[in-house]
Amino acid sequence: MGNSQFWSAREPVTLEECDSTWQSDSEPEQEQEQHEAAQETTASAEEGEASRSVEEAEAGSEDQNDDKVDTSFKPKRSFFAARDLYMYRHGYPAKSRETKLFSTYANLKFYTQEIALKPDGVYIDEILTKWKGDYDKLEHNHTYIQWLFPLREPGLNWHAEELTAEEIKEFLKTKKAKNNYLQVYEIMLDFFGMKLEDKNTGRVARASNWKERFQHLNESQHNYLRITRILKSLGEFKFESFQIHLVRLLLHEALVEETLPNMLHSALEYFVYTIKSRKERRRLLRFARLHYKPAENFVWGPLRKEAPGGRTLIAKSSSLSEKRPFVQEKSRRNTVSDGSRSSVAAAVGRESASCSETGRGTGKQQKDQNSSDTAEAENAKNKRSIKGKSDNQVAKSLTESEDTGNSQSLAENIEDADPIETEN
């Protein structure tokens, strides 16, 4: 699947340059994200449930494999895999100058029955009429996959010819070629234990023989290379929605149903990244993150940022809900301020009453007008002092509360923007 022999100034040299899935991403709020993930889970579950037979439903659900993938170690992203998928999604930058002179349109001719695949000498009609259900042939023959799902990169069968951009255009104009291509896709889905439910959208579901085929697929990991090639080829021939439905089902089976646990790493490392739309890749990866165990070992994003205090946060976009804490804090401060003023007024009132009693007692004993005037002046000074101290305490309390609220708001509100959804 690699294309390392091609070099271009645009080719990435780091893993971060290869994967732009979360670049400038604006994630939805947690509630919205969970809602979307729940919808994905429900839709995938309905697709899987609809494909079960009555006998299987009565027998109840049971694990298809006792062997579970070991998740005790933290997986690591592969730079070579990321670069390979980057080159594919960007149309192979080193081949941007290719012309139709580099191709004899062998792939198109094969699909229109003009030539047979090499080296086996088998025509497309024979494959369409005789190969479906012949699982031994599909499993052990390794020369047909490059002809059935051609790519703009070399494969193991050096007799097969690589696609070119011009050949893809001609292929899409040829109705017979496209119809035969979809029939071949259905043959391979049946081999994997799935079926094509909608030829317009590409929706897939479990086939009637899914138990047997899933068990085989879980154990024969060389077929994961074939699935990656099939997904790439679907994208080359503009069947992007077919890619999404197939990857979604495989992720659901690997993570939720646990029928294909050995496929999980390939699904996350390769299958998801054959999809050119960043938005769709993020949706699939959020769904995967929701079900991945252990959650802390999920290394495919979204990117995490360190908040003040060493707390790790997932980047979130700003929204109206992020303004609510500020409104609530402002309301709380007003309430505290009103309550504090009432307390100050009450304290001043009590002090006034006490001072008045003292003034009357002093008047009876001394009956000195000058002393009475002095006591009243002292009382007024005490009132101002008490009110000033209380107001300062209230202001200090409000300032500390506001500083705390602002620091929490800064730690929780990290904003990004994502103006581009599809890689060109």
C-alpha positions in Angstrom: 0.0 0.0 0.0 3.0 2.3 0.4 4.1 4.9 -2.0 7.4 5.8 -0.4 9.2 5.8 -3.7 7.5 9.0 -4.7 8.9 12.2 -3.3 7.4 15.7 -3.4 8.2 19.0 -1.7 4.7 18.8 -0.3 5.2 15.4 1.4 4.9 15.6 5.2 7.8 14.7 7.4 6.1 14.4 10.8 3.0 12.6 12.1 1.4 15.9 12.9 1.7 17.1 9.3 0.2 13.9 8.1 -3.0 14.0 10.2 -5.1 17.2 9.8 -8.2 15.6 11.3 -8.3 17.8 14.4 -6.5 20.8 12.9 -8.3 24.0 13.7 -11.1 21.8 15.1 -14.1 23.4 16.8 -15.6 20.5 18.8 -19.2 20.6 19.8 -20.2 20.9 23.4 -20.1 17.8 25.5 -23.8 17.4 25.5 -24.0 17.7 21.7 -21.0 15.4 21.3 -22.6 12.7 23.4 -25.9 13.1 21.6 -24.2 12.6 18.2 -22.3 9.6 19.5 -25.5 8.1 20.9 -27.1 8.6 17.5 -24.2 6.9 15.8 -24.4 4.0 18.3 -28.2 3.7 17.8 -27.9 3.8 14.0 -25.1 1.2 13.9 -27.0 -1.0 16.4 -30.1 -0.9 14.3 -28.2 -1.8 11.2 -26.6 -4.7 12.9 -29.9 -5.9 14.5 -31.8 -5.7 11.3 -29.5 -8.2 9.7 -30.0 -10.9 12.3 -32.2 -13.9 11.5 -35.1 -15.0 13.7 -33.2 -18.0 14.9 -30.2 -15.8 15.9 -32.5 -13.4 17.8 -34.1 -16.2 19.7 -30.7 -17.7 20.6 -29.7 -14.3 22.0 -26.5 -12.4 21.5 -23.2 -14.2 22.3 -19.6 -13.4 21.9 -18.2 -14.5 18.5 -14.6 -14.7 19.8 -13.4 -15.6 23.2 -10.0 -14.0 22.4 -10.2 -10.3 23.2 -7.6 -7.9 22.0 -5.1 -6.9 24.7 -5.7 -3.2 25.6 -3.3 -3.2 28.6 -0.6 -1.4 26.4 -1.0 2.0 24.9 -1.0 1.9 21.1 1.3 4.2 19.1 0.5 6.0 15.9 2.5 4.9 12.8 4.1 7.7 10.8 4.4 5.5 7.7 0.7 4.6 7.9 -0.2 8.3 8.4 2.0 9.4 5.5 0.5 6.7 3.2 -3.0 7.9 3.9 -2.0 11.5 3.6 -0.6 10.9 0.1 -3.8 9.2 -0.9 -6.2 11.8 0.5 -4.3 14.6 -1.2 -4.3 12.9 -4.6 -0.6 11.7 -4.6 1.2 15.1 -4.9 4.1 13.6 -6.7 1.8 12.4 -9.5 0.1 15.7 -10.1 1.7 16.0 -13.6 0.6 12.6 -14.8 -1.2 12.4 -18.2 -3.3 9.9 -20.0 -0.1 8.9 -21.9 1.0 7.0 -18.9 -2.0 4.6 -19.0 -3.4 2.1 -21.5 -6.7 2.2 -19.5 -6.2 -1.4 -18.6 -8.4 -1.2 -15.6 -11.3 0.3 -17.5 -10.9 -2.3 -20.3 -11.0 -5.1 -17.7 -14.2 -3.8 -16.3 -15.8 -3.5 -19.7 -14.9 -7.2 -20.6 -12.2 -6.2 -23.2 -9.3 -7.8 -21.4 -8.7 -10.4 -18.7 -6.9 -9.8 -15.5 -3.3 -10.9 -15.5 -1.7 -13.3 -14.9 -4.8 -15.5 -14.3 -6.5 -14.7 -17.5 -9.9 -14.3 -15.8 -12.6 -12.0 -17.3 -14.9 -9.8 -15.2 -18.0 -11.8 -16.3 -16.6 -15.0 -14.8 -15.9 -13.2 -11.5 -19.4 -11.8 -11.4 -21.1 -15.1 -12.1 -18.9 -17.7 -10.4 -16.9 -16.2 -7.7 -19.6 -15.1 -5.3 -19.6 -17.5 -2.3 -16.4 -19.2 -3.4 -14.6 -18.2 -0.2 -11.6 -20.5 -0.7 -10.8 -18.8 -4.0 -11.3 -15.3 -2.6 -9.2 -16.1 0.4 -6.2 -17.8 -1.2 -5.9 -16.0 -4.5 -3.8 -12.9 -4.2 -3.7 -11.5 -7.7 -7.3 -10.4 -8.3 -7.6 -7.7 -5.7 -5.4 -5.2 -7.6 -7.6 -5.6 -10.7 -11.0 -5.5 -8.9 -10.0 -2.4 -6.8 -7.4 -0.4 -8.7 -5.5 2.4 -7.1 -3.1 5.2 -8.2 -0.3 3.3 -6.4 1.5 0.0 -7.0 0.4 -3.3 -5.4 1.8 -6.9 -5.0 0.6 -7.9 -8.5 3.1 -6.2 -10.9 0.9 -7.3 -13.8 -1.8 -4.9 -12.7 -1.7 -1.3 -14.0 -2.0 1.7 -11.8 -4.9 4.1 -12.2 -4.4 7.6 -13.5 -6.6 10.7 -13.0 -7.6 10.6 -16.7 -8.6 6.9 -16.5 -10.8 7.6 -13.4 -12.7 10.3 -15.3 -13.4 7.9 -18.2 -14.3 5.1 -15.8 -17.0 7.3 -14.1 -18.5 8.1 -17.5 -18.9 4.4 -18.4 -22.1 2.9 -16.9 -21.1 -0.7 -17.5 -17.9 -0.3 -15.7 -19.5 1.3 -12.7 -22.3 -1.3 -12.5 -19.7 -4.1 -12.6 -17.6 -2.4 -10.0 -20.6 -2.3 -7.5 -21.3 -6.0 -8.1 -17.7 -6.8 -7.3 -18.0 -4.8 -4.1 -21.0 -6.8 -3.1 -19.1 -10.1 -3.7 -16.3 -8.9 -1.4 -18.8 -7.7 1.3 -20.4 -11.2 1.2 -16.9 -12.7 1.7 -16.5 -10.5 4.8 -19.9 -11.4 6.1 -21.8 -8.2 5.1 -24.3 -7.0 2.5 -25.0 -3.8 0.6 -28.5 -2.6 1.7 -28.6 0.6 -0.3 -26.8 1.0 -3.7 -27.4 4.8 -3.6 -26.0 5.6 -0.1 -23.7 2.6 0.4 -25.4 1.5 3.7 -24.2 -1.9 4.8 -25.2 -4.4 7.4 -24.5 -7.9 8.6 -25.2 -10.7 6.1 -27.1 -13.9 7.1 -23.7 -15.7 7.4 -22.1 -13.1 9.5 -21.1 -15.2 12.5 -19.0 -17.6 10.4 -17.5 -14.9 8.2 -16.8 -12.5 11.1 -14.9 -15.2 13.0 -12.8 -15.9 9.9 -12.3 -12.2 9.3 -11.2 -11.7 12.9 -8.5 -14.4 12.5 -7.3 -13.6 8.9 -5.7 -10.2 9.4 -4.2 -10.1 5.8 -7.8 -9.2 4.8 -7.4 -5.9 6.6 -5.0 -4.9 3.9 -7.7 -5.8 1.3 -10.3 -3.7 3.2 -7.9 -0.7 3.2 -7.4 -1.1 -0.6 -11.2 -1.4 -1.1 -11.8 1.8 0.9 -9.2 3.7 -1.0 -10.6 2.5 -4.4 -14.1 3.5 -3.3 -12.8 7.0 -2.7 -11.0 7.2 -6.0 -14.3 6.4 -7.8 -16.3 9.0 -5.8 -18.1 6.5 -3.5 -17.3 8.5 -0.4 -20.5 7.7 1.4 -19.8 4.0 0.8 -16.6 4.4 2.6 -18.2 6.0 5.6 -20.9 3.4 6.0 -18.4 0.5 5.8 -16.0 2.1 8.3 -18.9 2.9 10.7 -20.1 -0.7 10.7 -16.6 -2.1 11.2 -16.0 0.2 14.1 -19.3 -0.8 15.7 -18.5 -4.5 15.4 -15.0 -4.1 16.8 -15.9 -1.7 19.7 -19.5 -2.3 20.6 -20.4 -5.8 19.6 -16.7 -7.0 20.0 -17.1 -9.4 17.1 -14.0 -8.1 15.4 -11.6 -7.1 18.2 -8.5 -7.9 16.2 -9.5 -5.4 13.5 -9.8 -2.5 15.9 -6.3 -1.1 15.4 -6.4 -1.3 11.6 -9.8 0.4 11.6 -8.5 3.3 13.6 -5.1 3.5 12.1 -6.0 2.9 8.4 -9.8 2.6 7.6 -10.9 5.9 9.2 -8.1 7.9 7.4 -9.1 6.8 4.0 -12.0 9.2 4.3 -11.2 12.7 2.9 -13.7 14.7 4.9 -12.3 15.9 8.1 -15.8 16.3 9.6 -16.7 12.6 8.9 -13.3 11.4 10.2 -14.0 13.4 13.4 -17.4 11.9 13.8 -16.1 8.4 13.4 -13.3 9.0 15.9 -15.6 10.5 18.5 -17.8 7.5 18.2 -14.7 5.3 18.6 -13.4 7.3 21.6 -16.8 6.9 23.3 -16.5 3.1 23.4 -12.7 2.6 23.5 -11.3 0.9 26.5 -9.2 2.0 28.4 -10.2 5.5 27.4 -6.9 7.0 28.3 -5.2 4.8 25.7 -7.1 6.4 22.8 -4.4 8.1 20.8 -6.3 9.2 17.7 -7.6 12.5 19.0 -9.0 15.0 19.6 -6.0 16.9 20.7 -5.8 17.6 24.4 -4.5 20.7 26.0 -3.1 21.4 29.5 -5.2 23.7 31.6 -3.8 25.8 34.5 -3.2 23.5 37.5 -2.0 20.6 35.3 -5.6 19.5 34.5 -6.0 18.0 31.0 -8.9 19.3 29.0 -10.3 18.5 25.6 -10.5 21.6 23.4 -14.1 23.0 23.2 -15.7 25.7 21.1 -17.3 28.8 22.5 -21.0 28.9 22.7 -23.9 30.6 24.5 -23.7 28.0 27.2 -20.2 29.1 28.1 -21.5 32.6 28.9 -23.9 31.2 31.5 -21.3 30.9 34.3 -20.5 34.6 34.0 -24.2 35.6 34.1 -24.7 33.4 37.1 -21.6 34.8 38.9 -22.8 38.3 38.2 -26.2 37.6 39.7 -24.6 36.0 42.7 -22.4 39.0 43.3 -25.4 41.3 43.1 -27.1 39.1 45.7 -24.1 39.1 48.0 -23.7 42.9 47.6 -27.4 43.5 48.5 -27.1 41.2 51.5 -23.9 42.9 52.7 -25.5 46.4 52.4 -28.4 45.2 54.5 -26.0 43.8 57.1 -24.1 47.1 57.2 -27.3 49.1 57.6 -28.4 46.9 60.5 -25.0 47.2 62.2 -25.1 51.0 61.9 -28.6 51.0 63.3 -27.6 49.0 66.3 -24.6 51.2 66.9 -26.8 54.3 66.7 -29.2 52.9 69.3 -26.3 52.1 71.6 -24.7 55.5 71.1 -28.1 57.2 71.8 -28.5 55.4 75.1 -25.0 56.4 76.1 -25.7 60.0 75.2 -28.8 60.1 77.4 -27.0 58.7 80.3 -24.2 61.1 80.1 -26.7 64.0 79.8 -28.4 63.1 83.0 -25.1 62.9 85.0 -23.3 65.9 83.6 -26.0 68.0 81.9 -23.3 69.6 79.9 -24.3 70.8 76.4 -20.7 70.9 75.2 -20.1 67.3 76.3 -23.3 66.2 74.5 -22.1 67.8 71.3 -18.8 66.0 71.6 -20.5 62.6 72.1 -22.7 63.1 69.0 -19.7 64.0 66.9 -17.9 60.9 68.1 -20.9 58.7 67.3 -21.1 60.1 63.7 -17.4 59.3 63.2 -18.0 55.8 64.5 -20.8 55.3 62.0 -18.7 56.3 59.1 -15.8 54.1 60.2 -18.0 51.0 60.6 -19.7 51.5 57.2 -16.3 52.1 55.5 -14.8 48.9 56.9 -17.9 46.8 55.9 -17.9 48.1 52.4 -14.2 47.4 52.0 -14.8 43.8 53.2 -17.7 43.3 50.8 -15.6 44.7 47.9 -12.6 42.5 48.8 -14.9 39.4 49.0 -16.5 40.2 45.6 -13.0 40.8 44.0 -11.7 37.4 45.3 -14.9 35.7 44.0 -14.6 37.4 40.6 -10.9 36.4 40.3 -11.7 32.8 41.1 -14.6 32.7 38.6 -12.4 34.3 35.9 -9.6 31.7 36.4 -12.0 28.8 36.2 -13.6 30.3 33.1 -10.1 30.6 31.4 -9.3 27.0 32.3 -12.5 25.6 30.8 -13.0 27.7 27.7 -10.5 27.0 25.0 -11.6 28.1 21.6 -10.8 26.8 18.1 -12.3 27.3 14.7 -12.6 25.0 11.7 -13.4 26.7 8.4 -12.3 23.7 6.3 -14.1 20.4 6.4 -12.6 18.5 3.4 -9.1 18.0 2.3 -8.3 18.9 -1.3 
